[in-house]
Amino acid sequence: MTQQGIPAFEWSEDALRVREFLYEFWCEHGHGPSLRDVHEALDLSREDIIAAYKQLELGKMVVVDQTSQNFNMLKMLPFNSFPSQVQVWIDDRFHSYAGCAMESVAISRMPPFKDRDLRLESYCACCLEPITVVMRNGDVVSKEPDSVLIHVSTPPSEWGIPSLMSMCDSMNYVKDAHHAEVYERKVARRGVLFTIDQARPFGKGVADARMWDYHWPNAPLRPGPIVDGIRALGVDVSNWDPAAAS
């Protein structure tokens, strides 16, 4: 399966109901639901839930283990079911793992977290030194160190192949540009750097729709327009451009 280049399609009503429930459950509990949880809340059969999960994965909302008998939920963006680089803390209590550094910037825009401080506890991908970012309503309250950046080591042409897993794994906090360069040498991958002020508008469309628009449609993942949009934010995308090497 690939999540890149899939034409837009209409969500089924079951998929819309399941998506909304997944968001609500994860925001309340800090982890995803079981099939039983979904069944009890929505009165859907096992077959109906799995069909909705498949549709949501095709539309880039979730990542599920389709080889598992319980269709285990690995990701429901912006959250992770397993430890990621970013912990989300609310009221000095651990809440959940963010899907990635880029997704973490948008979580505080979700309606259940309105006007609350979300503390993102992370670390530099290079040296593992701590990084802390506090967000409220999608805005930065504080960040330590002030030089923190988000490093993205896979180009959009590789996003969603075969799922969102590797894309999210490639979006990590670093202390600064020097640490980003060292990290690139460690993983043998060149990437691009976002400031948090650039990451916020990059994820704004998703942040403004997630849980705010029940009918939020899916859309094709098209690398060219994504790169153009990133470039328009002032991000140096030359590491994704083969022509820049000449």
Residue pairs with C-beta under 8 A, 6 or more apart in sequence:
1 57
1 58
1 66
1 162
1 163
2 160
2 161
2 162
2 163
3 57
3 58
3 60
3 159
3 160
3 161
3 162
3 163
3 164
3 221
4 159
4 160
4 161
4 221
4 223
5 220
5 221
5 222
6 58
6 59
6 60
6 218
6 220
6 221
7 220
8 217
8 218
8 219
8 220
9 58
9 59
9 218
10 217
11 19
11 55
11 59
11 215
11 217
11 218
12 51
12 52
12 55
14 42
14 44
14 48
14 51
14 52
15 52
15 55
15 56
15 59
16 214
16 215
17 42
17 44
17 52
18 38
18 42
18 44
18 49
18 52
18 53
18 56
19 52
19 56
19 61
20 211
20 214
21 33
21 38
21 41
21 42
22 32
22 33
22 38
22 56
22 62
22 73
22 76
23 76
23 110
23 210
23 211
24 112
24 211
25 32
25 33
25 37
25 41
26 32
26 33
26 76
26 79
26 96
27 110
27 112
27 113
27 211
28 112
30 88
30 94
30 95
30 96
31 81
31 96
32 73
32 76
32 79
32 81
33 41
33 73
34 70
35 46
35 49
35 50
35 70
35 71
38 44
38 49
39 45
39 46
39 49
42 49
44 52
49 71
50 71
53 62
53 64
53 71
53 73
54 64
54 66
56 62
57 63
57 64
57 66
57 163
58 218
59 218
60 77
60 160
60 164
60 218
60 221
61 76
61 77
61 218
62 73
62 74
62 75
62 76
62 77
63 73
63 74
63 75
63 163
63 164
63 165
64 71
64 72
64 73
64 74
65 71
65 72
65 74
72 81
73 81
74 80
74 81
74 82
74 165
75 81
75 99
75 164
75 165
75 168
77 99
77 103
77 164
77 168
77 206
78 98
78 99
78 103
78 104
78 106
78 107
78 110
78 210
79 96
79 97
79 98
79 99
79 103
79 107
80 96
80 97
80 98
80 99
80 168
81 97
82 97
83 97
84 97
84 98
84 99
84 100
84 168
85 98
85 100
85 101
85 122
85 123
85 125
85 172
85 173
86 97
86 98
86 100
86 101
86 104
86 120
86 121
86 122
86 173
87 94
87 96
87 97
87 98
87 120
87 121
87 122
88 94
88 95
88 96
88 97
88 98
88 104
88 107
88 118
88 119
88 120
89 95
89 118
89 119
89 120
89 121
90 113
90 116
90 117
90 118
90 119
91 116
92 119
95 118
98 104
98 107
98 120
99 164
99 168
100 167
100 168
100 169
100 170
100 171
100 172
101 122
101 150
101 171
101 172
101 173
101 199
102 150
102 152
102 168
102 171
102 194
102 199
102 202
102 203
103 168
103 171
103 203
104 120
104 122
104 133
104 135
105 133
105 135
105 138
105 150
105 196
105 199
105 200
105 203
106 138
106 200
106 203
106 204
106 206
106 207
106 210
107 113
107 118
107 135
108 116
108 117
108 118
108 135
108 136
108 137
108 138
108 139
109 137
109 138
109 207
109 208
109 210
110 207
110 210
110 211
111 211
111 212
112 211
114 137
115 136
115 137
116 136
117 134
117 135
117 136
117 141
118 134
118 135
118 136
119 132
119 133
119 134
120 132
120 133
120 134
120 135
121 130
121 131
121 132
122 130
122 131
122 132
122 133
122 173
123 129
123 130
123 131
123 173
124 131
124 173
124 174
124 175
124 179
124 183
125 151
125 172
125 173
125 174
125 179
125 183
126 174
126 175
126 179
126 180
126 182
126 183
126 186
127 175
127 179
127 182
129 175
130 144
131 143
131 144
131 145
131 148
131 173
131 175
132 142
132 143
132 144
133 140
133 142
133 143
133 144
133 148
133 173
133 196
134 140
134 141
134 142
134 143
135 141
138 200
138 204
138 207
139 200
140 196
140 197
140 200
143 196
145 175
145 176
147 175
147 176
148 173
148 174
148 175
148 176
148 196
149 173
149 174
149 175
149 176
149 177
149 180
149 193
149 194
149 195
149 196
150 171
150 172
150 173
150 174
150 193
150 194
150 195
150 196
150 199
151 171
151 172
151 173
151 174
151 180
151 183
151 184
151 191
151 192
151 193
152 170
152 171
152 191
152 192
152 193
152 194
153 170
153 172
153 184
153 187
153 189
153 190
153 191
154 166
154 167
154 170
154 189
154 191
155 223
155 227
155 240
156 221
156 223
156 226
156 227
156 230
156 240
157 223
158 166
158 167
159 167
159 221
159 223
159 226
160 167
160 221
170 189
170 191
172 183
174 180
174 183
174 193
177 193
180 191
180 193
184 190
184 191
190 239
191 239
192 230
192 235
192 236
192 237
192 239
192 240
193 235
193 236
194 202
194 230
194 233
194 235
198 233
198 234
198 235
201 233
202 229
202 230
202 233
209 216
210 216
227 237
227 240
230 237
231 237
238 244
